[in-house]
Amino acid sequence: MHFFQNLKGNHSNFVEGSSTQGNPGTTAPHHVDQAREHHSGPSISQPYRSALTYAPSPGTPSGRTEHAQPPGLPPDRNEHAPPSGPPPQRNQYPLPQEHSIGHEYAPPIRPPLSQSTEELPPYHDWTVIPDTALLPPPPSFSHETSPSNNADLVEADRAHEWCRRYPLMMPHPPTPAQHNGVNIGDVWLMKPREFRGELLMTQTGLWKGSARTGGRDSCLITAAPLYFAFVDNPAHTSVSKTIYFEVKLRSLGSQHRSTEGSVAVGFCGMPYPTWRLPGWERASLAVHGDDGRRYVNDTYGGIDFTSPFQVGDTIGLGMKFAVPEKPPAYGTSSTSNPILNIEVFFTRNGNLDGCWNLHEELDSLRGIEGLDGPFDLYGALGTFGSVEFDCAFRRADWLWQPR
């Protein structure tokens, strides 16, 4: 205990090498020797022993000069300076004198736009809204159902199955007498078993018919084609062909409700289910009188086309087949089934009331199978409910006269 009492507060003497009693010249080894004389052996504590053993020696540490800065001035910093003079090709394209001072990179000189000899394109003011009154009306879209009359779904399913079982007949060449008879209007109209009423030919090509109230949907079809694909196809003859007939409405429906009966004027391929109006099944098109819509292989609601038929109207429907003015597009077949220009036109009381191209997009979505020229086409007159009509196939009896 005597030793620790003597060392109390004097630890710096052993570490620093100086005394706190005012003896700056006294060194650490002298005190270490005194401590060893009084207390020899292992009685000195471990921290004290470490301080005695590992105290740094005075002076500059050895071995620190091997990485010192080399003597002398640093190397010349100008040995990597850029070469003197302008960059290469800087003056390859000298500017005019008037732009050489203070405008070293000025744009090339050219006359103002107002003095330029070049013809500028006409300016179009895109902010001006065009007059939509000059544009054609937007196309009509197909409907799911008719707003006036719709057939039974059971009858429709039966007709679809019937058409799958009986495909379209291939065209056959007519005899000269048959072809000539159709051209002059000597056409017979066949009465199906679904038709409940009277049908009578009053003179060549002129038929008078009447259907009773409550009559079912029925389709009266001509006995011979109005269009013979074998001899009338413009792809073979290079001559256009027009087929047409008219129907005059003497009465429609009952005295209380005119919507209880109407007609559909159109064309169809054979065979065709006679309990369905033309336009509803494949290879058929028609304009229906109850809603004024056109149907092209369309078993749904048709496309808006004209106003409903009225009593006293004389309705006509025709198709014009012609060779297209432009050649077929690249990649289309021009031998097996060439594309014809087919226009369907509708007349009312001797005046043209509307037309459409059979190949337009809306008809193509539903399909134009059997209507584009390779098959025979027959005249078709659909009836339902109470109706009285006159049907004319002879040109002399038409109100509309082709030009």
C-alpha positions as CSV (number, residue, x, y, z in Angstrom):
1,M,0.0,0.0,0.0
2,H,3.0,2.3,0.6
3,F,3.9,2.0,-3.0
4,F,0.5,3.0,-4.4
5,Q,0.3,5.9,-2.0
6,N,3.6,7.2,-3.3
7,L,2.4,6.8,-6.9
8,K,-1.0,8.5,-6.4
9,G,-1.3,11.4,-8.9
10,N,2.1,10.8,-10.5
11,H,1.3,8.4,-13.4
12,S,2.2,11.1,-15.9
13,N,5.8,10.9,-14.6
14,F,6.1,7.4,-16.0
15,V,4.4,8.0,-19.2
16,E,5.3,11.6,-20.1
17,G,8.9,11.4,-18.9
18,S,8.5,14.6,-16.6
19,S,7.7,15.3,-12.9
20,T,4.6,17.2,-11.5
21,Q,6.9,18.5,-8.7
22,G,8.6,21.0,-10.9
23,N,11.5,18.8,-12.2
24,P,11.2,19.0,-15.9
25,G,14.6,17.4,-16.4
26,T,13.8,14.2,-14.5
27,T,13.2,11.3,-17.0
28,A,11.1,8.3,-16.8
29,P,13.9,5.7,-16.4
30,H,15.1,7.3,-13.1
31,H,11.7,6.9,-11.5
32,V,11.3,3.4,-12.8
33,D,14.5,2.4,-11.1
34,Q,13.3,3.9,-7.8
35,A,10.1,2.0,-8.1
36,R,11.9,-1.2,-8.8
37,E,14.1,-0.8,-5.7
38,H,11.1,-0.5,-3.3
39,H,8.9,-3.1,-5.0
40,S,10.5,-5.7,-7.0
41,G,8.7,-8.7,-8.4
42,P,5.2,-9.2,-9.8
43,S,3.4,-6.9,-7.6
44,I,3.1,-4.1,-10.2
45,S,-0.3,-4.0,-11.8
46,Q,-0.8,-5.0,-15.5
47,P,-1.8,-1.5,-16.8
48,Y,1.2,0.0,-15.2
49,R,3.5,-2.7,-16.6
50,S,2.0,-2.0,-20.1
51,A,2.6,1.7,-19.8
52,L,6.3,1.0,-18.9
53,T,6.8,-1.5,-21.6
54,Y,5.1,0.1,-24.7
55,A,5.8,3.9,-24.2
56,P,6.9,5.5,-27.5
57,S,10.5,6.5,-27.7
58,P,11.2,10.2,-28.2
59,G,12.2,11.6,-31.5
60,T,11.2,11.0,-35.1
61,P,9.8,7.4,-35.8
62,S,12.1,5.2,-37.8
63,G,11.3,4.1,-41.3
64,R,8.9,7.0,-42.1
65,T,11.1,8.7,-44.7
66,E,10.8,5.9,-47.4
67,H,7.6,7.5,-48.9
68,A,8.4,11.1,-48.5
69,Q,7.9,13.6,-51.3
70,P,10.9,13.5,-53.7
71,P,13.1,16.5,-53.5
72,G,13.2,19.2,-56.2
73,L,10.5,21.0,-58.2
74,P,7.4,19.1,-59.5
75,P,7.5,18.0,-63.2
76,D,6.7,20.5,-65.9
77,R,2.9,20.9,-66.2
78,N,3.1,22.2,-69.8
79,E,4.3,18.9,-71.3
80,H,0.6,17.9,-72.0
81,A,-0.7,21.3,-73.2
82,P,-2.8,21.4,-76.4
83,P,-1.0,22.2,-79.6
84,S,-0.8,25.8,-80.5
85,G,-3.0,27.2,-83.3
86,P,-6.6,26.7,-84.3
87,P,-8.3,23.3,-84.4
88,P,-8.0,21.3,-87.6
89,Q,-10.3,22.4,-90.5
90,R,-11.7,25.3,-88.5
91,N,-11.4,27.7,-91.4
92,Q,-12.2,25.2,-94.2
93,Y,-15.5,27.1,-94.9
94,P,-14.8,30.8,-94.3
95,L,-17.7,33.0,-93.7
96,P,-18.4,36.2,-95.7
97,Q,-16.6,39.3,-94.6
98,E,-19.6,41.0,-93.1
99,H,-20.1,38.1,-90.7
100,S,-16.5,37.4,-89.8
101,I,-16.3,39.8,-86.9
102,G,-18.3,38.9,-83.8
103,H,-20.5,36.4,-85.7
104,E,-18.1,33.5,-86.3
105,Y,-20.9,31.0,-86.5
106,A,-23.7,33.0,-88.1
107,P,-26.3,31.2,-90.4
108,P,-25.8,31.3,-94.1
109,I,-27.2,34.3,-96.0
110,R,-30.4,33.8,-98.0
111,P,-33.1,36.2,-99.1
112,P,-36.2,36.6,-96.9
113,L,-39.1,34.3,-97.5
114,S,-41.1,37.1,-99.1
115,Q,-38.4,37.6,-101.7
116,S,-37.6,33.9,-102.3
117,T,-38.2,32.6,-105.8
118,E,-39.2,29.2,-104.4
119,E,-43.0,28.3,-104.5
120,L,-44.2,27.6,-101.1
121,P,-47.1,25.2,-100.5
122,P,-50.5,26.8,-99.8
123,Y,-51.2,27.4,-96.2
124,H,-54.1,25.5,-94.7
125,D,-55.7,27.0,-91.6
126,W,-56.3,23.9,-89.5
127,T,-58.2,26.0,-86.9
128,V,-61.1,26.4,-89.3
129,I,-63.8,23.8,-88.7
130,P,-65.2,22.3,-92.0
131,D,-68.8,22.6,-92.8
132,T,-70.2,19.1,-92.1
133,A,-73.4,19.9,-94.1
134,L,-71.3,19.3,-97.2
135,L,-70.3,15.8,-96.0
136,P,-72.3,12.7,-96.9
137,P,-74.6,11.3,-94.2
138,P,-73.0,8.8,-91.8
139,P,-73.7,5.1,-92.5
140,S,-76.4,3.3,-90.8
141,F,-75.6,0.4,-88.4
142,S,-77.1,-3.0,-88.1
143,H,-79.8,-3.6,-85.5
144,E,-80.5,-6.6,-83.4
145,T,-84.3,-6.6,-83.8
146,S,-86.9,-4.9,-85.8
147,P,-89.0,-2.2,-84.2
148,S,-92.2,-3.4,-85.8
149,N,-92.4,-7.2,-86.4
150,N,-90.0,-10.1,-85.5
151,A,-90.2,-13.7,-86.5
152,D,-90.4,-16.6,-84.1
153,L,-87.0,-17.9,-83.0
154,V,-88.1,-21.5,-83.5
155,E,-88.9,-20.8,-87.1
156,A,-85.6,-19.0,-87.6
157,D,-83.6,-22.0,-86.1
158,R,-85.5,-24.4,-88.4
159,A,-84.6,-22.2,-91.4
160,H,-80.9,-22.1,-90.4
161,E,-80.9,-25.9,-90.2
162,W,-82.7,-26.3,-93.5
163,C,-80.2,-24.1,-95.3
164,R,-77.3,-26.2,-93.9
165,R,-78.9,-29.3,-95.2
166,Y,-79.7,-27.9,-98.6
167,P,-76.8,-25.9,-100.2
168,L,-77.2,-23.5,-103.1
169,M,-77.8,-25.0,-106.5
170,M,-75.1,-24.5,-109.1
171,P,-76.1,-22.4,-112.0
172,H,-77.4,-24.1,-115.2
173,P,-77.5,-22.7,-118.8
174,P,-81.0,-21.7,-119.8
175,T,-82.5,-22.5,-123.1
176,P,-82.8,-19.5,-125.6
177,A,-86.6,-19.5,-125.0
178,Q,-86.2,-19.3,-121.2
179,H,-83.7,-16.5,-121.4
180,N,-85.7,-14.5,-123.9
181,G,-88.9,-15.0,-122.0
182,V,-87.4,-13.6,-118.8
183,N,-85.9,-10.6,-120.7
184,I,-89.4,-9.6,-122.0
185,G,-91.0,-10.0,-118.6
186,D,-92.8,-13.4,-119.1
187,V,-92.2,-14.5,-115.5
188,W,-94.3,-16.8,-113.4
189,L,-94.7,-16.3,-109.7
190,M,-95.0,-19.4,-107.5
191,K,-97.3,-19.6,-104.5
192,P,-95.8,-21.5,-101.5
193,R,-97.9,-23.6,-99.2
194,E,-97.3,-21.0,-96.3
195,F,-99.1,-18.4,-98.4
196,R,-102.8,-18.0,-97.4
197,G,-104.6,-16.1,-100.0
198,E,-105.1,-15.7,-103.8
199,L,-102.6,-15.3,-106.6
200,L,-103.6,-14.7,-110.2
201,M,-101.8,-13.7,-113.4
202,T,-103.9,-11.1,-115.1
203,Q,-101.6,-10.7,-118.1
204,T,-98.1,-11.6,-119.2
205,G,-95.7,-10.7,-116.4
206,L,-98.5,-9.0,-114.2
207,W,-99.7,-10.7,-111.1
208,K,-102.5,-9.8,-108.6
209,G,-102.4,-11.2,-105.1
210,S,-104.1,-10.9,-101.7
211,A,-103.3,-12.5,-98.4
212,R,-105.8,-12.9,-95.6
213,T,-105.5,-11.6,-92.1
214,G,-103.4,-13.6,-89.8
215,G,-101.3,-15.0,-92.6
216,R,-97.9,-16.4,-91.7
217,D,-94.6,-15.3,-93.1
218,S,-94.2,-16.5,-96.7
219,C,-92.0,-15.9,-99.7
220,L,-93.3,-16.0,-103.3
221,I,-90.5,-16.8,-105.7
222,T,-90.3,-16.6,-109.5
223,A,-90.3,-19.9,-111.4
224,A,-87.2,-18.9,-113.4
225,P,-84.1,-16.9,-112.4
226,L,-84.1,-13.2,-113.3
227,Y,-80.3,-13.4,-113.4
228,F,-78.7,-16.4,-115.1
229,A,-75.2,-16.6,-113.9
230,F,-74.3,-18.7,-116.9
231,V,-75.2,-16.2,-119.6
232,D,-75.6,-12.9,-117.7
233,N,-72.4,-12.7,-115.6
234,P,-70.5,-9.6,-116.8
235,A,-67.2,-11.3,-116.0
236,H,-67.9,-13.7,-118.9
237,T,-69.8,-11.3,-121.3
238,S,-68.2,-7.9,-120.4
239,V,-71.8,-6.5,-120.7
240,S,-73.6,-5.1,-117.6
241,K,-76.9,-6.8,-116.5
242,T,-79.8,-5.2,-114.7
243,I,-82.7,-7.1,-113.0
244,Y,-85.7,-5.3,-111.6
245,F,-89.4,-5.6,-110.8
246,E,-92.1,-3.5,-109.1
247,V,-94.9,-4.1,-106.5
248,K,-97.9,-1.8,-106.0
249,L,-99.5,-1.9,-102.6
250,R,-103.3,-1.8,-102.7
251,S,-103.9,-2.5,-99.0
252,L,-101.8,-3.2,-95.9
253,G,-103.1,-4.8,-92.7
254,S,-106.6,-4.4,-91.3
255,Q,-108.7,-1.3,-91.1
256,H,-107.6,-0.7,-87.5
257,R,-103.9,-1.6,-87.7
258,S,-101.8,-1.3,-90.8
259,T,-98.8,-2.9,-89.1
260,E,-100.6,-6.3,-89.2
261,G,-99.4,-6.8,-92.7
262,S,-96.7,-5.8,-95.2
263,V,-94.4,-7.0,-97.9
264,A,-90.7,-7.5,-98.5
265,V,-89.3,-7.0,-102.0
266,G,-86.0,-8.7,-102.9
267,F,-84.0,-11.4,-104.6
268,C,-82.7,-14.8,-103.5
269,G,-80.8,-17.9,-104.5
270,M,-82.3,-21.3,-104.6
271,P,-83.3,-23.3,-102.7
272,Y,-84.8,-20.9,-100.2
273,P,-87.0,-21.6,-97.1
274,T,-90.4,-20.2,-98.1
275,W,-91.6,-19.7,-94.6
276,R,-89.0,-16.9,-94.2
277,L,-89.0,-13.4,-95.7
278,P,-86.3,-12.6,-98.2
279,G,-83.2,-11.1,-96.7
280,W,-83.3,-13.2,-93.6
281,E,-81.4,-16.3,-94.9
282,R,-78.3,-16.9,-96.9
283,A,-78.2,-15.8,-100.6
284,S,-81.0,-13.3,-100.2
285,L,-81.5,-9.5,-99.9
286,A,-84.7,-7.4,-99.5
287,V,-86.2,-4.1,-98.4
288,H,-88.9,-4.7,-95.8
289,G,-92.0,-2.5,-95.8
290,D,-92.9,-2.6,-92.1
291,D,-89.7,-0.9,-90.9
292,G,-88.1,0.4,-94.1
293,R,-84.8,-1.4,-93.4
294,R,-82.7,-3.4,-95.8
295,Y,-81.6,-7.0,-95.1
296,V,-78.7,-8.8,-96.7
297,N,-78.3,-12.3,-95.4
298,D,-79.3,-10.7,-92.1
299,T,-81.4,-12.7,-89.7
300,Y,-81.5,-9.9,-87.1
301,G,-82.8,-6.4,-87.3
302,G,-81.5,-5.1,-90.6
303,I,-80.0,-1.7,-91.5
304,D,-81.9,1.6,-91.7
305,F,-82.6,2.5,-95.3
306,T,-85.9,4.1,-96.1
307,S,-89.3,5.0,-94.7
308,P,-92.0,2.2,-94.2
309,F,-94.2,1.4,-97.2
310,Q,-97.6,3.0,-97.4
311,V,-100.8,2.0,-99.1
312,G,-100.7,3.2,-102.8
313,D,-96.9,3.1,-103.0
314,T,-95.3,1.4,-106.0
315,I,-92.1,-0.1,-104.8
316,G,-89.3,-1.3,-107.1
317,L,-86.0,-3.1,-106.4
318,G,-83.2,-3.8,-108.8
319,M,-79.6,-5.1,-109.0
320,K,-77.1,-3.9,-111.6
321,F,-74.1,-6.2,-112.3
322,A,-71.1,-4.6,-114.1
323,V,-67.4,-5.1,-114.7
324,P,-65.5,-3.0,-112.2
325,E,-63.9,0.1,-113.7
326,K,-60.6,-0.5,-111.8
327,P,-58.7,-3.8,-112.0
328,P,-58.8,-6.1,-109.0
329,A,-56.4,-5.3,-106.2
330,Y,-53.2,-7.2,-105.9
331,G,-53.7,-10.7,-104.4
332,T,-57.4,-11.1,-105.3
333,S,-58.5,-13.8,-107.5
334,S,-59.5,-12.7,-111.0
335,T,-60.4,-16.0,-112.6
336,S,-62.3,-18.3,-110.2
337,N,-64.7,-15.7,-108.7
338,P,-64.0,-12.2,-110.0
339,I,-65.3,-9.3,-108.0
340,L,-68.1,-7.5,-109.9
341,N,-69.4,-4.0,-109.3
342,I,-72.9,-4.7,-107.9
343,E,-75.3,-1.9,-107.1
344,V,-78.7,-2.5,-105.4
345,F,-81.2,0.3,-106.1
346,F,-84.6,1.1,-104.7
347,T,-87.4,3.1,-106.3
348,R,-90.7,4.5,-104.9
349,N,-93.5,5.7,-107.2
350,G,-91.2,5.8,-110.3
351,N,-88.3,7.7,-108.6
352,L,-85.0,6.5,-107.4
353,D,-85.2,6.5,-103.6
354,G,-81.9,5.0,-102.5
355,C,-79.1,2.6,-103.5
356,W,-76.0,0.9,-102.0
357,N,-73.0,-1.1,-103.1
358,L,-73.3,-4.8,-102.3
359,H,-69.6,-5.0,-101.4
360,E,-69.7,-2.2,-98.8
361,E,-68.5,-2.9,-95.4
362,L,-71.8,-3.4,-93.5
363,D,-73.0,-6.0,-96.0
364,S,-69.6,-7.7,-96.0
365,L,-69.8,-8.2,-92.2
366,R,-73.0,-10.2,-92.6
367,G,-71.8,-11.9,-95.7
368,I,-72.9,-11.7,-99.4
369,E,-72.9,-15.4,-100.1
370,G,-74.7,-16.3,-103.3
371,L,-75.4,-12.7,-104.3
372,D,-72.1,-11.6,-105.9
373,G,-72.6,-13.1,-109.3
374,P,-71.7,-16.8,-109.5
375,F,-75.2,-18.1,-108.7
376,D,-78.6,-17.7,-110.3
377,L,-80.9,-15.1,-108.6
378,Y,-84.7,-15.3,-108.5
379,G,-87.3,-12.6,-107.8
380,A,-88.7,-12.8,-104.2
381,L,-91.8,-11.2,-102.7
382,G,-92.3,-11.8,-99.0
383,T,-95.7,-11.3,-97.3
384,F,-97.1,-11.5,-93.8
385,G,-100.6,-10.7,-92.5
386,S,-103.3,-9.0,-94.5
387,V,-102.0,-7.4,-97.8
388,E,-103.2,-6.8,-101.4
389,F,-100.7,-6.2,-104.1
390,D,-99.9,-6.1,-107.9
391,C,-96.5,-7.4,-109.0
392,A,-95.1,-6.4,-112.4
393,F,-92.1,-8.0,-114.2
394,R,-92.7,-6.5,-117.7
395,R,-90.9,-3.3,-118.4
396,A,-94.0,-1.7,-120.0
397,D,-95.8,-1.9,-116.7
398,W,-93.2,-0.2,-114.6
399,L,-93.4,3.3,-113.3
400,W,-89.6,3.6,-113.2
401,Q,-87.9,3.4,-116.6
402,P,-84.2,2.7,-116.9
403,R,-82.2,5.2,-118.8
